[in-house]
């Protein structure tokens, strides 16, 4: 059979995978992208919501973090059930919950209390989509191709976040934020039949026999603890940037003389496009970690993101185009290590306890994601007006230093030989 560039690329990236498995992986990634299209609509509309509801920065960050709070709490209950019932049915019903919560937000949310409840419900749906999807992929791919396969799926999630921000921002140029949010949520409903058709046939085993209850003994494993720490610090930085980068761009545009309403639309759209450019990061990070090792690759990526964090908050006086370029690099760096921790967890866990281990990663790891937007918002509220963005982003540079120290400790553990087929 004549080789094509696509076949050559597939053999290079997933040398042990059958063509049908690669096709299934691509379909899973497309399904995830469509289901998660409303995921950043709240962030895009945040300046309008703050003005309409009279929210300060800390309150606005709290509403965003309610999404992650629902994710964290439900992970301890939902993800272990994949050990008993398998991930397929959980994924489909969680998709229904996620879409229902997103559709309801622009229809009924009128204040902080209602917004928090709906955001938390959407977070419950997210964990039931994302983590079972990761498990299905880890069971289907093994060896050095696992990081690449999981990286592609994680990249679809990042693309959905970025596309959601950019599309909602663009729609708000011609309609209100509620209408824009609703349009994006309605499009995402197309992901439900995709999920049903893709997952209706078991194909492979659907999980080990288990009680389906959370098993805390997974934390006895030292590599698990360090991978969760790395994931938590990654999430702290990631979600802080997702929430506040568009507002930072808005502040620069307004300071340069732009109309406030137009600056909100431009900030959301440009911020989303900058993060779209970085959304290939998880896939690239997974490929690199298959070859260089998980801890080494994650440390290098954190070094880059930390450097960007120390710099970006002080760039308000530079040409806007240069700021956007730095945002693109930063967007890549905060995303590129994401798949590494999820892949590492599947490599150091026992199969019968994988659901509990992934649940602990999702819940304890996302604690950082909950705290990130709130802490960043608190820095903005407390810092002097002229220095607040510099202080806010520089605080994320400190987080990067702590993460690198933990990852270097992981490299020194004997159990690190389980990572990336012995590459650590």
N, C-alpha and C positions, 0 to 999 in steps of 0.2 A: 504494500500500500504506500502510495506516495506521501511523503511527509509534508505537512503544511506548517506555516508559522504557529498556528494555534496548537497543533499536536506537539510540536517541538517545545513550546512554552509549557504545555501541560506536563510533558514528561520531565522537564527540568524542575518544575515546581512541585509536582505530585507524582514522582516516578513510580510509586507502588500502587497508585490508584487506578481502578478500572474506569473506562470512559463513562459508564453509567453512574458510578459514584461521583465523578466530577460534575456530571450534568445535574445530579440530585443536589449537590452542594450549591451550585449556582442558583437553582430554583429555590432552595431554602433561603439563600441570601436575598433574592429578589422579594420573596414573601415577607421577610423581616423588614426590609426597607419600606414596603407599602404599608404594612401594619403600623409602623412607627412614624408615619408622616406627620401626625399632629404633635409630636413629642416636644418640639421647641416653639410651638405657637404662642405659649404663654410668655416666653422670653422675648419674642419679637414684639408682642403687644405690651410689654411691661411698662414703658413710660406712659402710655395711655391709661393703663390700669391704675398706676400709681396716682395719676392726676384725678381720675374719676373717683377713686375710693379714698383718696387722701392718705396714702401709705408712705411711711419713711423707708429708707433703704433696708433697714434690718427687717421690717415687716414684709417687704417685698421678697427678700431672700428667704424668709420663713415660709411663705406660700410655696415658693419653688421647692424648698427642702421637704415639704410635706409629701411631695411625690416620691422622694427618696426614702422618707420615713415609712410610707406604705410598702415600699420595696423591701426595706430592711426587716420590718416586723414579719411580713408575710413570707419572706424567704425561709425563715425558721420553721414555718408550718407547711408551706407548699412544696419547696424543693425536695425535702426528704421523702415526700410521697412518690417521687419518681423511682425510688428504690423498690417500692412495692407495686405501684400501678403502671409504671412506665410513663414516659414524658409526653406521649402523643395527645391523649385526651386532655391532659392538664394544659398543654399549649393552646389548644383550640378554644377551650372555655375561658382561659385567661385573655385571649384575644377579644372575645365578646365583651368581657368586663372592661378592658382597656378602652375599646372604641366607644362603649356606652358612656364612660366617664368623660372622655374628651368631647363627645357630642353634647353632653349635658352642660359642660362648663360655659360656653358662650350663651346657652339658652337660659340658665337659671342662676349662675353665680352673680351675686350683687355686693358681696362684702367678703372680708377676710375669712370669716367662719365657714361660709359655704364653699369658698374657694379651696380652703385647706382640706375639707372633706372630700371634694371631688378629685383634687390632686392626689390625695392619699389612695383613693380607689384606683386611679389610673396607675399608680405605682405598684399596687398589688397585681394588676393585670400585666404590667411590664415584666415583673420577675417571673411570672408564669409563662411568658412567651420566651424570654431571652435565655434563662438558665436551662430549661428543658431542651431548647434548641442546641445550646452548647453541648449538652450531654449526648444528644443524638449524633452530633458530629464527632465527638471524641470516641464514641463506640464504633463509628464507621471507618475512621481513619486512625492509623497508628504509625509508629516509627517517626522518622524525621519529617514526614509530611503532615503530622498532626498540627504543628504550629502554623503552617501555611494554611491548612484547611480552616482552623479556628480563626485565624487572622482574617480570612476572607469574610466569614460570617460577622465578625466583630466590625469589620470595615463597613458592612451594610448598615449596621446600627449607627455608626458615626456619620455615614452619608445621610441617613434619615434625619439625624439631628441637624445637620448643616442645611440640607435641602428644606427642612421644615422652617428653619429660621429665614432662609432666603425667600422661599415662596410666600410665606405669610407676610413678610415685610413688603414684598412686591405687590401683593393683593391689597395691602392697606393703603397703597397709593391711590386706589380708586374706590375703596369701600371701608366701612368701619371695622374695628378690630374684631368684633363679635362675628360679623359676616365672614371675614377672612378666616378666622379660626374654624367656623362651621364648614366652609368650603373644603379646607384641607382635611378635616375629619371625615367628611363624606367621601372623599376620594379614597381614604384609607380603608373604608369598608370593603373595597375590592380585594383586600388581603384575606378575608375570611374564606371565600370559596377556594382561593389558592391554597390555604392551609389545609382545608378539608381534603382536597384532591391529592395533595402531596403526602399527607400523613394517614390517609384512610387505610392503607395496606401496611401491616407491620413490617414486612420485608426482613428485618433483622430482629434480634431479641430486644425486648422492651423493658429490660430491667431485671435485676436479681430479686430473689425472694427476700423480703425484709418486712419488718414491722411498719415501716413508713414513718417512724418517729425519729426525731433529731438525736443523733449520737454525738455527745460532746467529746468522746474519746479521740476524735479526729485531731483535736488540738494538742494531744500528747506528742504528735509528730512535729519536730522542730522545723523542717522545711515548710510545712503547712503554715506555721505561725509567721515565718518571715515572708512567705508569699502573700499572706493576708495583709501584713503590715505594708508591703510594697504596693499592693492593690489599693489599700485605704489612702495612702499618701498620694498615689496617682489620682484617685477619685477626688480627693480634696482639691487638688490643683485643677483638674479637668472641669469640675462643675462650677467652681468659682469663676473660671474663665468663660465658660458657656453663658453664665448669667450676666457677668459684668463687662465682658468685652464689647458688646454692642453699645452699652451705656457709655463706656470710655470713648468709643468712636463718636458718639453723639456729642459728648462734651467737647471734643476737639473741633468738630464741625461748628458747633455753636460759638465757641471761642474765636473761630475764624470768620464769623459773621453770617453763618447760615441761619435761615429761618428754623425755629425750633421744631415745628411739625415735619418739615421736610427733612431735617436732620435725623429725626427718629426713624423715618422710613429708610433713609440712606444708610444709617448706622446698622439697622437690622439686616438690610440686604447685603451690604458690604461685609459685615461681620459673618453672615452666613456663607457668603462666597469664599471668604478667607478660610473658614473652617472646612468648607467642602474640599478645598485644595489640600487640606491636611488630613482628610478622611481616609486617604489611602494608607495612612500611617500604620494602623493595626495590621493590615496585610503585609506591608513591607517589614514591620517589626517581627511578625511571625516568621517570615522567610529568613530574615537575618538571624533570628534566635535559633532556628533549626541548624544553622551552620556555625555560629559563634558561641552558642550557649545562651540559656535564658538569663542568668544573673548578669553576665558580662554585657549583653545587649541592653538590658533594662537600665543598667548603671550608666552606660553611654548616652542613652536617650534622656535620662533624668539630668545628666550634665548639660545637655543642650537646652532642655526646657528651663532649667534653673538659670542659665545664662540669659535666655530671652526674658525671663521674669524680672531679673535685676535691671534689665535695660528698658523694657517697653513702657513702663509707667512714667519715664522721664522724657519721652519723645514728643510731648505735646507741641513743642516749638518747631519740629521738623516738618518738611513737606508731607502732606497727607499721603501721597503715593508711597513714600518710604515707610511710613507707619504701617500701611496696609501690607507691604512686603514682609515686614517683621512679624505682623500678625499671621501671615501664611506660614512662616517658618515655625512660629510658636504653636500654631494650630496643629502642625504635623507632629511636633515634639510631644505635646500633651496627650496625643492620641496613640502614638506609635508603640508604646509599651503595653497597651491594654490587653491584647491577646496573650501576651507572654505569661501573665499571672494565671489566667484561666487554663492555659495549656499546661503550665507547671503543676497546677492542682490535680489535673487528671493523671499526671505522671507519677506523683508521689502518694496517691490515694489507693486504697484497696477497692476493687470493683464493687463489692457488696456495701461499702460505706461511702461511695462516691457522692450520692445524693446529699448526705449529711455534710460532707466536706465542702461541697459546692454551696450548700446553704450557709455555712459559716463564712465562707468567702464573700458571698453576696451580702450577708447581713453585717458582719463585723467590718468588711471592707468598705461598704457604702456608708459607714458611720462618718468617714472622712468626707464623703460626698455631701452628706447632710450638713456637716459643719462648715465646709468650704464657703458656700455662698453667704452664710450668716456671718462668719468671721470676717470675710472680705467686706461685707456691707457694714459691719461694725467699725472696721478700720476707716472706711470712707466717712462714717458719721463722726468719728472722734478726731481724725487727723485735721490739721490746718487745711483750709480750702486749697491753697496753692500746692500742697504737697500730698494730698490724699491719694491720688492715683499712683504716684511713685511709691508711697508707703504700702498701698494695697498690693500691688504686684510684687514688690520686693519681699513681702512676707511669704509669697509662694516660692521665692528663691531659697529661703531658709528651709522650707519643706523639702525641696529637692536635695539639699545637703543631708538631711536626716535619712531620706530614702536611700541614697547612695551608701551610707554607712551600713544600713540594714542589709542591703543586697550583697555587699562585700562580705558580711558575716555569713550569709547564705552560701556563698561560694566556698567558704572554708569548711563547711559541714561535710562529713563523709557521705551523707545521704544525697548530696547534690549530684552524685553520679547517676541518679535516676532521671535527671533532667536532660532533655535533648539527646537521648541515647548515649549518655556518658559525658557530654560536653559541659554539663553544669549550668 
